[in-house]
Amino acid sequence: MTELHDLDAHDQAAALRRREITSVELVRHHLDRVERIGPGLGAFVTVTPDRALARAAEADRRLAAGDDAPFLGVPTAFKDLTSTAGVVTTMGSVLLRDQVPEVDAHVVTLVERAGFVSVGKTNTPEFGLSSYTDNDVVGPARTPWDTGRNAGGSSGGAAAAVAARLLPLAPGSDGGGSIRIPSSACGVFGMKPSRGRVSSGPLGTDWTGLAVDGPIARTVRDAAALLDVLAVPMPGDVRPLPRPLTPFRDAIGRDPGRLRIARWSTTHLPGVDPEPEAVEAWERASRLLESLGHEVVDVANPFPRELETQFNVVWSSGIAAAPVPPEAEPLLRTNTRYWRDRGRAATAVELAAAMSYLELTTRQVVTDLLPFDAMLTPTLGRTAQPVEWFNESGDPLEDHHRELMFTPYTALVNMSGQPAASLPLHWTEPTADRPELPVGVMLASHPGRDDLLLSLCAQVESAAPWIDRVPPVG
């Protein structure tokens, strides 16, 4: 018999509408798993059982009255970077351990309007800065495939929770790979939408054009449906994309046609090369795409080396601008202080030049890629790494270099604004020293073509389904 937690969000919603189970029962079932499994994974910063069960009871009343909210009564959770009214939102920092926002982020409003019931806040690194999830509030998030290894970041808690069947899906955010990195490390599907697809309002800003919220799920259809929920512009959005003419969920059933897909596995960073397992996953994905009738073409990595330097100016300037009192600086993590120091060293002229360079350079890259419909790379340069690997050196410069070794691909499409997804298509062979680990591959398309990307991902999922790959927890 299929367990409730093995159902994706669509099937959970269908079971609720058939009255096979109540939302209170469904949410309590997931809360029990969160209580039992969540602490060992570091998946949550805050759990809100009383609030969740009260909202589940309200969902049951609405279901009985015929309310048609598409995911009414289905559990989820919000990343702890996301402002959630009435719920502690730490942003992964001890400085904000007791922060309780008064305003919901727009994505919270939209997700709750669709009927989802939040059970809490998922783990994230301090201010979402790193490609791994660790903080001084609750510690690291761990992949459920090997709890000695980090779940990736910065949406590491969300990906670990979805992979371990603590949640059917969860929204995350992605400013340099923060949805796709943990999705690869945890063996789930994660998608960064196009720039401007999801509003950062009402209090968030998108002055860099790098970050966007998006779905983490176990099925492409759940991800598409969550993107439909999220893709609602707010007045005043700086880079809004209009709502699509047809829902993204409709793209799941469409044949993408025969596509030309550019592929590369080399990085734009000298001396940073992917491990053989990342290349093997990429090669296998290439053969799968060819078997589906697509033309897969080798090209040189089109992104220039200099993007890394200019990206760092923009990235560090953002964190340097965070309003942290001088007396509180010593309480920040070493990684955070490193980025703040780098940002303070940049002048306004250097920041303006860096932002212009990112825009002009990636515009040319996207133009050069117009002969292709999609692009294929590894998601990460390495498998999930031991928890201590990212910051054991004590040298923030060395730790930054390790992050580049781990994730040399993902931030590039944040700079270009392209939609991109990590697909869990490969697992390593277990050895005496290491269990099997998921290895994602990344598919991307052109800005605004989220629908085409979802159609292609759904086709790949149908040909090589991953839903039954369950990690050894719970």
C-alpha positions, 0 to 999 in steps of 0.5 A: 500500500502506498504511504501518504508521504509517497504521494506527490502533491497532486495525488495528495490533493486528489485524495483529499477531494475524494475524502479518503483522508482529511487534511488534519490527518495528512498534515499530522502524518507529515508533522510526525515525520518532521518530528521523527526524521527532520532533526537528523537532517537539519531540515527545519529551523522552525516547526509550527504544528499548532498553526498547521493543524488549525489551518488544516482543520479550516481546509477540511471545512472549506473542502466540505463546502466545495472550495476549489483551491487546487491544493487545499489541505496539502502540506508544504513549508517556506524557506527561512529567508521568506518573510512569513507573518507571525512566524519566526523568520531567522534568515539563518542568522543568530542576529534574527533568532527572534524576528517575527515579520508582520508581512507575508512575502508575495509567494507566501500569500500565493502559496496559501491562496492555493490552499497549501498548509505550511508546517514551518520554515526550512533551513538555510545558510546565513542570509542565503549566502552559500552553496551549502546549508549551515548556520549557527541557529540549528546547524547544517542541513544534510542530504537524506542519502548520506547524513554525513554530507551537506544537503547543499544550499541555500535551499538545503532544508527544503530539498532535504525535506522533499527528498525525505518525504517530509513534504511533497514539495516546497518553494525555494529561492535561487540567486546563484543555484540555491534551488538546483544545488540542493536538488542535485545533492538530495535527488529531487527536481528543482527549477529556477524560473526565468528572471522576472517570472516570480515577484520578490514583493512586497518587501523584497528587492531584485536590484541585482536581477539574480534571485528568483523563487521557484519550486522543489518537488519530486515530480515535474508536474508538481513543480509546474503546478507550483510555478503556476501558483507563484507566477503572479506579478505584483504592481511595481515589479521591476522586471515582470514577465506577464502571466503565460497564456496557458498554465505551465501545467499544460506544458507537461503534456505537450511534446516539446518536438525535436529540439537542438540541445547544446551541451558542454561540461567544461567550466569557465573557471581555469583549474576547476574541472568536474569530477568523473561522476558528474561527467558520467551523469551528463553523458548518460543524459546526453544519450537519453536526450538523443534516444528521445529524438533530440539533436545534441551538439557539443559546444564550448562553454560560452560564458567567459571567465571574467564573469566570476570576478564581476559576479563577486562584486555584485554578490558581495555588495548586496550582503555588505548593504545588509543593515547589521549594527557594528557591534553585531558583526562578530556574531556573523559567521566567518563566511558572511563577514568575508563577503561583507568585507569584499562588498565594502571594498567595492566602489559604486563605480565598480558595482555599476561596471560589474552589473553592466558587464554581467548584463551585456556579456550574458545578453551576448551569450544568450544571443549566441545560443539562439540556434539551440532550444535548450542547453545541457550541463552537469548541475554540480562539479561534485557530489554532495560533500561531507558537512565539514568540507565547506568550512573546515579550512578556516580560511574563507578564501579557500572555502570560497574556492571549494564552493567554486569547485562544488558548483561552477555551473549554476550561477551563470544562468542566474546572470543570464536570467535563463530558466534552468532545472536540475533533474535527478537522473543518475546515482553513483555506485555504492562503495565501502566508503560511501553509499549511493549518491544522487547526481543531477544534470542541468537543463536550461532554455532561453529567457521566458521559455519556462514552458519549453523547459518544463515540457522537455523535463517532463518528457525526460522524466517519463522516459527515465522516472525517478519518483521511486528512488527513495533515500534510506531514512524513515 
